[in-house]
Every structure is written in C-alpha cells, then in structure tokens.
Amino acid sequence: MSRVEQLGRLALVYGGESAEREISLRSGRAVSAALDRRGIAHAAFDGPRAVVDAAREGRIDTVFNMLHGRGGEDGCLQGALSLYDVPVTGSGVLASALTMDKLQTKRVWRAVGLPTPEWQVAGDPADADAMADAIDFPAFVKPTREGSSVGMSRVLEPAGLKAAVERALEHDRTALVERMIQGPEYTAAILGDTALPLIRIATPREFYDFDAKYEAGDTEYHCPCGLNSRQEAEFRSLALQAFGVLGCRGWGRIDFLLDGDGNPWLLEANTVPGMTDHSLVPMAAAAAGLNFDQLVERILQTAGGAPCEG
C-alpha cells in the first residue's frame, strides 16, 4: 500500500471566512485539480466547520489544509481535528498558532538569537504619538495576526503613523510597528527537512502588497535569486532554523530581507502558503525539479502524526 493510500479518505478544505478567503479558494481549486490529475480521490469542504463536522461523523481520515488565515492556519482547525485523531497536512496546533501571530514569532526568534527587525506594539491609535520618537522611520505597520499583507502600510514619517495603526487595528486587536529594512526581499520555501531554492521578489510598488502578490502583472520573481552559492546555502540554512525553532513541520515558507550590508532579517513564517498561479512555493519547487502535481502529492505525504503537536 502506498503512503497516499494509507491516508484513507481524504478531505481537502479551503475557502473559509478569513480575510484571505478568495486566495484560499484559488489555492484550493488548484490543489483539487492536481489531486484529480494524480488520481487521488478527495472530497472538498468550504471552511473549517464543514470539515470538522465530517471528522466528527467519521467520514474522513486525513485533511489536506488549504485554509489561509484565521480558522485554518492559526491552530484552530488542527486542534479540532486532533479531537478525532484526524491528521492534517503541515504544522500542528502550537506552531500554527505561534506563526499566525507575527509578534510572538518575532519574540521567539529574538529569544534564540535569530535576526528580526526591531518593533513596537500598538493597541490603540493614540499609542502612535508616544511611540513615534522610539521608531526609526521608514517603518511597516501591520496587524499582528493577518496574512497576504492585509491591513499593512508603509510609513515614511511620524505624521503617517496614526492612520497606519488605525488601518491595522481594523483587522486585529494589536498592530506591529516594525523598522523597515531597506533592501531586497527573499522567500525560502520549506518542504520536509529541505529549504528549496530561494526566490528574490522585486516589485515597482511601494512594497510587496496584496495586489503585487495576487493581481499585478509587474511583480518579478527571480529564481535563481542572484546570490552566490555560499550566500544562498547560508540563508537557506537560516530559514530552516527559523522554521524549526517555531515547531513548524511538513511545509511552509520563511520570508526575509537583506540590508545594505547583506545581513538577513527575518520577517515572518507561513505554515499554509499560497498555491495559486502567483504563488512562491510552486515556483521554488519547480526550480528544484518538482512540478505542481508532484509538489501537491509531497505536501499530502506530510500529513500524519498528532495534529496537536508542533
């Protein structure tokens, strides 16, 4: 019996109700089509409640998680499925909850000596006045628990900080105000215990925002990324370390920037990255010799173990 056959009745879950619903729908449809091409039978579910109900009723054995954002990427789904001993692709409860919160992620990285930009935390727009003198501008302001650059702003000077905090707080209770590293942006896709070839991202926009990620045709993705072999190996190793200390497993993505001196600064971890035609993990996999369908099957094979772990 193959590893995939051992997973039994497969559920693919996507959509949901988070701010990233539309991207999750695109990712889920692409994964579903790939599973069909690989001859892997599966049932599709829209949102975490539907798939947890199926687990409770004993109708599924394994879950392929393509829910981006809250409800599916923050540990809630993983914890609910653990009650019914149903394994799910990717990271478990602890790592999913931790990486969904950018503030807690940065605190862990800082605690173990990994580089991440300095930050302040705002819980009210009024906090902007007090923290303006303590921040080196330009800065980025973002909700602590959103993905896909939802609610994110680049702030060039103190006068714009309050409005940016207000925007971020529309999406979460706290806003992360982070020193902006001025340099090229990279991403490292993780598959199993391997960091795939790095991708350098270049956009003519102010920053790599939602439109640049999913809508615009002017974003450039460079793979090979342009670093020499020693540098790339070093940064891929850093990404694996950053992924591991958070307890992540299976697959995911680590984003980072390089400053003017070539030093890396970790930004965030993503435990359910996009799988759309604009997505980064499929690009990196292709550079490593895996087509989209092969990548989907490899991700599926990461399901297993107790969903409540790491």
NUVODO-806298 format. One line per 10 residues: number of its first residue (from 1); their letters; for each residue x, y, z of N, C-alpha, C. Coordinates in steps of 0.001 Angstrom, whole numbers. Layout:
! NUVODO-806298
NUM) A) X,Y,Z,X,Y,Z,X,Y,Z ~ ...
This chain:
! NUVODO-806298
1) MSRVEQLGRL) 851,-1200,0,0,0,0,883,1244,0 ~ 591,2211,-871,1391,3424,-950,1106,4331,238 ~ 2004,5304,433,1836,6256,1524,522,7019,1374 ~ 172,7410,153,-1077,8145,-71,-2276,7265,241 ~ -2231,5996,-169,-3354,5088,109,-3540,4889,1608 ~ -2446,4934,2363,-2534,4768,3807,-3269,5917,4486 ~ -3375,7051,3798,-4043,8203,4382,-5564,8072,4367 ~ -6080,7096,3623,-7512,6828,3634,-8348,7871,2928 ~ -9546,8102,3465,-10477,9048,2843,-9987,10478,3067 ~ -9709,11128,1959,-9061,12435,2009,-10065,13571,1878
11) ALVYGGESAE) -9918,14566,2735,-10700,15801,2642,-9760,16940,2288 ~ -10178,17751,1342,-9465,18983,1006,-10315,20146,1498 ~ -9739,20985,2362,-10508,22096,2907,-9880,23411,2465 ~ -10734,24337,2033,-10280,25649,1590,-11442,26626,1708 ~ -11199,27888,1352,-12265,28899,1461,-12290,29505,2848 ~ -13289,29146,3624,-13412,29672,4978,-13917,31093,5008 ~ -13721,31752,6137,-14291,33082,6344,-13236,34130,6690 ~ -11973,33823,6522,-10930,34778,6882,-10804,35855,5807 ~ -9962,36839,6086,-9713,37908,5114,-9015,37387,3872 ~ -8484,36179,3937,-7776,35578,2813,-8620,34541,2066
21) REISLRSGRA) -9942,34619,2229,-10825,33624,1631,-10617,33471,119 ~ -10584,34572,-603,-10508,34471,-2060,-9221,33794,-2508 ~ -8113,34073,-1825,-6856,33428,-2175,-6920,31949,-1819 ~ -7540,31627,-692,-7699,30230,-296,-8532,29460,-1317 ~ -9567,30092,-1854,-10371,29438,-2881,-9534,29129,-4116 ~ -8698,30071,-4529,-7831,29839,-5687,-6853,28700,-5409 ~ -6245,28736,-4227,-5295,27685,-3868,-5983,26323,-3841 ~ -7153,26277,-3229,-7867,25003,-3111,-8258,24417,-4452 ~ -8714,25269,-5353,-9098,24778,-6679,-7891,24216,-7423 ~ -6752,24893,-7299,-5541,24423,-7971,-5090,23081,-7394
31) VSAALDRRGI) -5137,22947,-6074,-4749,21692,-5431,-5725,20577,-5799 ~ -7019,20892,-5824,-8018,19888,-6185,-7773,19358,-7597 ~ -7483,20261,-8512,-7216,19836,-9892,-5982,18950,-9958 ~ -4957,19286,-9164,-3745,18476,-9145,-4021,17085,-8577 ~ -4806,17017,-7514,-5164,15714,-6944,-5919,14871,-7967 ~ -6814,15508,-8710,-7541,14791,-9760,-6574,14239,-10802 ~ -5618,15053,-11212,-4656,14601,-12220,-3797,13451,-11703 ~ -3556,13421,-10398,-2761,12348,-9805,-3616,11128,-9472 ~ -4923,11233,-9743,-5810,10102,-9460,-6054,9884,-7979 ~ -5977,10958,-7190,-6171,10858,-5743,-7578,11339,-5397
41) AHAAFDGPRA) -8431,10426,-5005,-9818,10761,-4678,-9863,11644,-3438 ~ -10755,12624,-3462,-10882,13518,-2323,-12244,14184,-2333 ~ -12675,14604,-1156,-13905,15389,-1014,-13511,16800,-626 ~ -14167,17801,-1218,-13836,19198,-959,-14805,19790,59 ~ -14258,20600,976,-15053,21254,2008,-14704,22741,2041 ~ -15721,23571,2196,-15527,25014,2291,-15566,25414,3760 ~ -14402,25692,4305,-14314,26199,5665,-14087,25136,6722 ~ -13560,25538,7875,-13194,24579,8923,-14362,23863,9568 ~ -15488,24539,9733,-16609,23880,10414,-17084,22658,9642 ~ -17170,22788,8313,-17667,21670,7500,-16755,20459,7594
51) VVDAAREGRI) -15450,20681,7556,-14542,19534,7582,-14447,18943,8989 ~ -14565,19762,10021,-14572,19226,11385,-15840,18406,11622 ~ -16967,18846,11086,-18199,18046,11187,-18005,16678,10534 ~ -17347,16659,9375,-17094,15381,8692,-16182,14492,9515 ~ -15195,15088,10191,-14310,14309,11058,-15086,13745,12246 ~ -15946,14559,12841,-16746,14109,13986,-17663,12955,13603 ~ -18170,12996,12384,-19091,11950,11922,-18356,10736,11370 ~ -17032,10758,11383,-16254,9602,10938,-16234,9413,9436 ~ -16405,10496,8662,-16486,10373,7204,-15162,10611,6497 ~ -14149,11069,7226,-12854,11343,6611,-11736,10815,7499
61) DTVFNMLHGR) -10584,10583,6873,-9435,10046,7611,-8249,10997,7651 ~ -8121,11879,6665,-6979,12783,6552,-7457,14092,5928 ~ -6819,15196,6311,-7199,16509,5784,-6008,17174,5108 ~ -6230,17627,3888,-5274,18486,3177,-5749,19916,3412 ~ -4990,20678,4171,-5409,22007,4596,-4935,23078,3625 ~ -5879,23768,2989,-5568,24909,2143,-6306,26152,2622 ~ -6582,26214,3922,-7209,27394,4512,-6126,28384,4900 ~ -6160,29574,4302,-5219,30622,4665,-5845,31511,5735 ~ -5053,31912,6705,-5540,32859,7699,-6260,32198,8857 ~ -7041,32996,9544,-7679,32542,10779,-8682,31427,10520
71) GGEDGCLQGA) -8754,30519,11481,-9667,29387,11378,-9014,28156,10800 ~ -7978,28344,9976,-7336,27185,9364,-5834,27170,9496 ~ -5258,28373,9684,-3798,28487,9741,-3323,28874,11139 ~ -4244,29007,12074,-3909,29528,13395,-4012,28500,14509 ~ -4128,27230,14157,-4194,26174,15154,-5589,25714,15498 ~ -6606,26497,15153,-7986,26108,15494,-8388,24805,14799 ~ -8176,24737,13494,-8518,23529,12746,-7709,22343,13242 ~ -6417,22550,13444,-5548,21461,13875,-5983,20910,15235 ~ -6354,21797,16149,-6803,21354,17455,-8112,20592,17385 ~ -9057,21088,16587,-10348,20412,16460,-10175,19022,15855
81) LSLYDVPVTG) -9335,18907,14832,-9131,17603,14194,-8428,16622,15118 ~ -7592,17149,16016,-6886,16254,16943,-7858,15540,17875 ~ -9013,16158,18136,-10014,15513,18996,-10543,14226,18367 ~ -10453,14133,17037,-10972,12968,16325,-9847,12144,15695 ~ -8609,12415,16099,-7437,11679,15605,-7339,11705,14084 ~ -7667,12845,13505,-7572,13013,12051,-6336,13844,11728 ~ -5342,13271,11057,-4129,14035,10723,-4398,15061,9644 ~ -3562,16107,9652,-3714,17214,8717,-2341,17578,8177 ~ -2292,18038,6954,-1024,18457,6364,-452,19656,7112 ~ 866,19745,7109,1534,20908,7660,1700,20870,9164
91) SGVLASALTM) 1855,22042,9745,2173,22178,11165,965,21900,12050 ~ 1265,21608,13319,230,21321,14294,-263,22551,15021 ~ -917,22328,16156,-1593,23405,16885,-614,24489,17334 ~ 432,24089,18042,1330,25068,18642,2008,25937,17591 ~ 2629,25307,16602,3351,26072,15580,2410,26923,14747 ~ 1226,26400,14458,260,27164,13661,-187,28421,14404 ~ -504,28273,15686,-932,29431,16473,205,30436,16627 ~ 1398,29930,16850,2550,30800,17069,2893,31613,15826 ~ 2933,30957,14667,3343,31656,13449,2263,32571,12911 ~ 1011,32318,13262,-55,33229,12847,95,34581,13531
101) DKLQTKRVWR) 729,34578,14692,944,35804,15462,2361,36306,15190 ~ 2490,37347,14380,3806,37851,13994,4607,38335,15194 ~ 3932,38899,16188,4621,39383,17373,5267,38232,18143 ~ 4505,37166,18387,5058,36041,19136,6165,35340,18342 ~ 5994,35285,17020,7043,34717,16174,8345,35483,16353 ~ 8268,36808,16306,9457,37631,16447,10076,37472,17840 ~ 9244,37341,18842,9768,37165,20197,10564,35863,20325 ~ 10058,34808,19712,10798,33538,19743,12119,33669,18997 ~ 12070,34240,17812,13306,34417,17049,14315,35261,17822 ~ 13857,36346,18420,14757,37201,19191,15340,36414,20381
111) AVGLPTPEWQ) 14505,35600,21025,14955,34858,22209,16070,33864,21898 ~ 16060,33315,20686,17099,32334,20330,18222,32957,19511 ~ 18203,34281,19393,19299,34979,18741,19214,35073,17237 ~ 18033,34847,16665,17878,34987,15219,17506,36436,14876 ~ 17959,36935,13738,17768,38359,13423,16369,38673,12917 ~ 15730,39635,13536,14427,40130,13084,14356,41616,13407 ~ 13751,42431,12560,13773,43885,12775,13154,44302,14108 ~ 13670,45393,14692,13122,45934,15921,11656,46327,15721 ~ 10906,46337,16814,9477,46595,16687,8919,47273,17929 ~ 7709,47828,17756,6870,48331,18831,5477,47752,18613
121) VAGDPADADA) 4655,47765,19648,3301,47221,19558,2303,48308,19931 ~ 1266,48464,19104,212,49452,19364,-1121,48741,19536 ~ -1841,49115,20584,-3177,48573,20804,-4269,49601,20604 ~ -3860,50842,20326,-4801,51950,20152,-4129,52983,19253 ~ -4880,53653,18378,-4259,54679,17529,-3529,55758,18331 ~ -4000,56002,19561,-3358,57012,20399,-1930,56621,20760 ~ -1614,55337,20690,-256,54873,21002,760,55426,20012 ~ 301,55809,18830,1217,56282,17787,1991,57518,18235 ~ 1338,58405,18978,2015,59633,19412,3180,59323,20334 ~ 2979,58363,21237,4016,58044,22213,5180,57281,21594
131) MADAIDFPAF) 4891,56471,20591,5954,55626,20057,6695,56254,18882 ~ 6224,57350,18362,6839,57935,17169,8317,58252,17376 ~ 8676,58733,18586,10072,59088,18845,10958,57864,19019 ~ 10349,56696,19285,11138,55487,19548,11334,54633,18301 ~ 10776,55089,17180,10809,54287,15958,11716,54937,14936 ~ 12505,54107,14277,13291,54592,13146,12449,54479,11882 ~ 12184,55593,11237,11404,55587,10008,12341,55493,8813 ~ 11847,54906,7698,10503,54374,7476,10247,53084,8266 ~ 8949,52782,8405,8533,51610,9163,7351,50944,8466 ~ 7129,49697,8818,5939,48989,8369,5000,48808,9546
141) VKPTREGSSV) 3714,48985,9290,2689,48754,10295,1768,47673,9766 ~ 1516,46659,10577,718,45518,10115,-63,44918,11277 ~ -1238,44336,11019,-1925,43587,12064,-1042,42426,12507 ~ -1090,42084,13770,-215,41011,14236,-647,39645,13738 ~ -1936,39493,13393,-2419,38155,13018,-3219,38169,11713 ~ -2605,38676,10668,-3176,38591,9329,-2069,38215,8352 ~ -2464,37692,7198,-1512,37362,6162,-1826,38099,4880 ~ -1055,37796,3816,-1264,38383,2494,-1205,39906,2498 ~ -497,40490,3459,-329,41943,3575,-1638,42673,3849 ~ -2645,41968,4337,-3922,42598,4684,-3694,43621,5799
151) GMSRVLEPAG) -4190,44848,5614,-4098,45883,6625,-2712,46456,6839 ~ -1807,46216,5929,-404,46610,6088,-133,47941,5391 ~ 730,48775,5999,1085,50069,5430,2581,50314,5592 ~ 3147,51051,4644,4497,51566,4802,4387,53019,5238 ~ 5099,53379,6294,5020,54726,6862,6391,55375,6752 ~ 6445,56523,6091,7722,57180,5832,8125,58163,6928 ~ 7137,58691,7657,7439,59693,8672,6386,59644,9778 ~ 6686,60228,10941,5776,60138,12093,4349,60580,11811 ~ 4170,61552,10930,2827,62071,10679,1872,61019,10136 ~ 2393,59984,9493,1528,58963,8922,1296,57762,9808
161) LKAAVERALE) 1905,57766,11002,1861,56569,11840,463,56288,12396 ~ -236,57298,12865,-1546,57077,13498,-2532,56453,12513 ~ -2591,56974,11293,-3524,56439,10300,-3177,54988,9961 ~ -1883,54670,9902,-1476,53301,9600,-1860,52352,10730 ~ -1709,52811,11965,-2107,51986,13107,-3616,51769,13093 ~ -4368,52822,12795,-5831,52688,12705,-6211,51639,11667 ~ -5542,51673,10525,-5852,50711,9472,-5549,49293,9933 ~ -4416,49089,10575,-4059,47752,11038,-5037,47254,12094 ~ -5479,48161,12981,-6378,47759,14062,-7794,47463,13576 ~ -8089,47783,12334,-9363,47344,11762,-9389,45826,11586
171) HDRTALVERM) -8210,45199,11598,-8112,43764,11336,-7670,42948,12542 ~ -7254,43607,13619,-6772,42872,14781,-6763,43794,15998 ~ -6577,43190,17180,-6550,43978,18414,-5228,44713,18603 ~ -4165,44224,17980,-2866,44866,18116,-2219,45042,16748 ~ -1371,46065,16670,-643,46353,15440,852,46282,15728 ~ 1575,45710,14804,3021,45607,14895,3633,46755,14094 ~ 4460,47548,14739,5154,48646,14071,6627,48245,13995 ~ 7093,47985,12804,8382,47324,12608,9320,48188,11766 ~ 10570,48275,12209,11564,49011,11428,11673,48422,10029 ~ 11652,49272,9039,11732,48813,7658,13190,48581,7256
181) IQGPEYTAAI) 13470,47374,6789,14787,47045,6267,14790,47401,4782 ~ 15677,48268,4384,15690,48727,3001,16675,47883,2200 ~ 16114,46909,1502,16929,46003,711,16054,44971,38 ~ 16642,44068,-711,15854,43088,-1463,15140,42081,-569 ~ 13976,41629,-1041,13167,40665,-296,13328,39277,-912 ~ 13416,38281,-25,13577,36890,-442,12569,36022,288 ~ 12315,34866,-285,11494,33885,409,12125,32516,247 ~ 12025,31727,1315,12545,30364,1317,11386,29408,1556 ~ 11069,28606,557,10040,27579,713,10652,26368,1402 ~ 9912,25796,2344,10360,24630,3088,9485,23449,2706
191) LGDTALPLIR) 10117,22324,2380,9388,21097,2078,10096,19963,2812 ~ 9411,19411,3813,10047,18399,4645,11185,19022,5429 ~ 12369,18452,5297,13529,18999,6003,14472,19735,5061 ~ 13928,20229,3946,14730,20896,2920,14211,22295,2652 ~ 15138,23238,2532,14790,24579,2045,15020,24586,540 ~ 13996,24902,-215,14070,24909,-1670,14831,26152,-2149 ~ 15188,26218,-3428,15906,27395,-3938,15209,28697,-3588 ~ 15999,29686,-3181,15447,30979,-2788,14881,31728,-3990 ~ 13876,32541,-3709,13291,33422,-4715,13488,34857,-4252 ~ 13978,35711,-5139,14047,37143,-4861,12848,37819,-5510
201) IATPREFYDF) 12181,38660,-4748,10947,39309,-5191,11243,40773,-5474 ~ 10812,41245,-6632,11009,42652,-6996,9689,43222,-7496 ~ 9274,44338,-6924,8033,44983,-7343,8267,46480,-7499 ~ 7661,47112,-8512,7774,48572,-8652,6890,49327,-7668 ~ 6066,48604,-6920,5186,49246,-5947,5970,49624,-4690 ~ 5290,50297,-3763,5957,50711,-2526,6492,49506,-1763 ~ 5728,48427,-1759,6177,47196,-1134,5372,46036,-1721 ~ 5693,44837,-1306,5074,43629,-1841,3710,43445,-1176 ~ 2719,44236,-1640,1407,44250,-1018,477,43213,-1653 ~ -804,43247,-1260,-1764,42251,-1733,-1849,42231,-3249
211) DAKYEAGDTE) -1967,43405,-3858,-2082,43465,-5316,-820,42938,-5991 ~ 343,43296,-5442,1597,42812,-6018,1687,41299,-5921 ~ 1123,40727,-4856,1192,39283,-4653,242,38516,-5572 ~ -969,39056,-5768,-2007,38235,-6397,-2634,38807,-7665 ~ -2484,40094,-7898,-3204,40699,-9013,-2294,41288,-10092 ~ -1234,41931,-9678,-407,42694,-10620,409,41787,-11532 ~ 659,42290,-12730,1497,41559,-13664,2914,42095,-13723 ~ 3231,43077,-12849,4552,43693,-12918,5497,43240,-11806 ~ 5067,42296,-10973,5961,41756,-9952,6916,40759,-10594 ~ 8190,40848,-10231,9200,39962,-10787,9665,38970,-9730
221) YHCPCGLNSR) 9818,37724,-10148,10289,36664,-9268,11561,36073,-9873 ~ 12651,36162,-9124,13937,35727,-9648,14382,34447,-8947 ~ 14479,33388,-9705,14944,32105,-9196,15680,31398,-10342 ~ 16996,31357,-10356,17922,31667,-9266,17788,33117,-8779 ~ 18080,33284,-7503,17821,34558,-6845,18931,35576,-7030 ~ 20069,35183,-7564,21157,36123,-7804,22244,36119,-6753 ~ 22052,35405,-5650,23092,35280,-4635,24112,34235,-5072 ~ 25335,34339,-4553,26288,33281,-4855,25941,32033,-4051 ~ 26532,30914,-4407,26148,29632,-3814,26368,29601,-2306 ~ 27438,30240,-1824,27702,30247,-392,26624,31035,358
231) QEAEFRSLAL) 26267,32210,-178,25233,33020,465,23894,32304,461 ~ 23544,31721,-672,22244,31049,-732,22184,29890,244 ~ 23243,29111,323,23265,27993,1263,23132,28490,2702 ~ 23790,29602,3006,23724,30172,4355,22308,30612,4692 ~ 21638,31286,3753,20303,31803,4040,19250,30692,4021 ~ 19455,29678,3214,18544,28530,3257,18663,27819,4606 ~ 19873,27714,5119,20081,27115,6436,19420,27944,7533 ~ 19526,29275,7423,18870,30160,8384,17360,29966,8347 ~ 16796,29842,7148,15345,29652,7018,14907,28354,7679 ~ 15676,27285,7492,15346,26017,8143,15391,26151,9664
241) QAFGVLGCRG) 16377,26872,10154,16481,27084,11586,15299,27898,12099 ~ 14962,28968,11381,13836,29816,11780,12528,29035,11778 ~ 12360,28131,10820,11181,27276,10716,11142,26295,11881 ~ 12288,25687,12157,12345,24645,13176,12135,25152,14586 ~ 12691,26316,14928,12564,26789,16313,11131,27162,16649 ~ 10315,27393,15636,8899,27674,15861,8070,26401,15992 ~ 8702,25250,15782,7991,23981,15863,7259,23609,14595 ~ 7547,24314,13490,6849,24035,12239,7307,22705,11649 ~ 6444,22112,10849,6786,20852,10204,6047,20736,8873 ~ 6536,19844,8029,5845,19486,6793,6198,20371,5624
251) WGRIDFLLDG) 5665,21572,5639,5954,22517,4567,5581,23915,5044 ~ 6107,24912,4353,5815,26285,4729,6742,27238,4004 ~ 6887,28421,4559,7700,29443,3900,8212,30433,4940 ~ 9458,30854,4764,10063,31884,5606,10427,33067,4713 ~ 9992,34266,5100,10286,35479,4343,11335,36307,5075 ~ 12263,36880,4318,13291,37704,4942,13784,38766,3963 ~ 14470,39771,4501,15069,40855,3731,16570,40886,3985 ~ 17310,41441,3044,18730,41707,3239,18939,43215,3329 ~ 19736,43647,4309,20026,45076,4407,21197,45443,3488 ~ 21607,46696,3556,22651,47179,2663,23988,46501,2853
261) DGNPWLLEAN) 24199,45880,4015,25445,45168,4278,25340,43672,3978 ~ 24177,43261,3451,23984,41857,3132,23575,40986,4300 ~ 23125,41617,5395,22683,40859,6563,21205,40506,6447 ~ 20813,39276,6803,19412,38873,6693,18595,39289,7910 ~ 17329,39619,7660,16388,39975,8728,15084,39209,8487 ~ 14744,38341,9412,13559,37500,9284,12292,38323,9499 ~ 11305,38111,8632,10046,38853,8724,8918,38022,9309 ~ 8642,36869,8705,7533,36052,9183,7617,34642,8631 ~ 6847,33762,9259,6718,32380,8806,5291,32148,8344 ~ 5130,31314,7350,3820,30998,6785,3679,29483,6754
271) TVPGMTDHSL) 2673,28953,7452,2520,27499,7533,1531,26920,6529 ~ 746,27768,5865,-111,27315,4764,48,28330,3626 ~ 1172,28289,2923,1416,29258,1863,449,29090,700 ~ 365,30117,-121,-498,30061,-1291,-63,29010,-2294 ~ -1034,28506,-3020,-777,27537,-4090,-1511,27989,-5353 ~ -1443,29301,-5632,-2062,29859,-6829,-1022,29979,-7941 ~ -1448,30529,-9088,-504,30686,-10198,501,31805,-9942 ~ 293,32605,-8872,1246,33644,-8483,2083,33205,-7278 ~ 1891,31993,-6793,2449,31606,-5501,3913,31209,-5577 ~ 4576,31377,-4448,6020,31238,-4387,6498,29804,-4186
281) VPMAAAAAGL) 5802,29033,-3384,6259,27664,-3137,6279,26839,-4425 ~ 5240,26898,-5268,5329,26164,-6535,6487,26622,-7418 ~ 6811,27922,-7401,7950,28407,-8182,9253,27785,-7687 ~ 9439,27786,-6370,10654,27220,-5798,10728,25719,-6051 ~ 9578,25049,-5951,9559,23605,-6206,9949,23311,-7645 ~ 9453,24127,-8575,9798,23929,-9988,11298,24066,-10198 ~ 11914,25029,-9501,13362,25206,-9619,14117,24008,-9055 ~ 13481,23275,-8137,14091,22089,-7548,13731,20819,-8311 ~ 12966,20970,-9408,12642,19825,-10242,11318,19164,-9951 ~ 10462,19818,-9155,9141,19259,-8840,8073,20082,-9546
291) NFDQLVERIL) 7232,19436,-10352,6123,20173,-10940,5007,20329,-9904 ~ 3965,21073,-10264,2909,21396,-9302,2247,20141,-8749 ~ 1932,19194,-9612,1250,17982,-9160,2122,17165,-8221 ~ 3404,17080,-8516,4325,16362,-7634,4433,17065,-6284 ~ 4462,18399,-6320,4516,19159,-5079,3290,18873,-4222 ~ 2115,18889,-4822,884,18629,-4078,947,17250,-3408 ~ 1421,16247,-4125,1497,14918,-3526,2523,14871,-2398 ~ 3636,15588,-2563,4636,15634,-1497,4066,16311,-240 ~ 3284,17385,-433,2660,18041,713,1687,17098,1394 ~ 909,16391,601,-44,15431,1156,659,14391,2018
301) QTAGGAPCEG) 1826,13978,1609,2571,12963,2347,3098,13470,3678 ~ 3037,14808,3898,3462,15332,5194,2402,15136,6265 ~ 1178,14793,5885,117,14587,6868,454,13365,7722 ~ 215,13470,8982,492,12339,9862,953,12849,11210 ~ 1043,11939,12148,1397,12342,13498,197,12974,14189 ~ 410,13403,15390,-676,14004,16166,-820,15468,15784 ~ -2013,15883,15319,-2209,17277,14917,-1977,18273,16050 ~ -2023,17819,17316,-1844,18743,18416,-372,19051,18673 ~ 537,18297,18053,1954,18558,18246,2391,19709,17350 ~ 3567,20314,17682,4267,21311,16939,3642,22064,15849
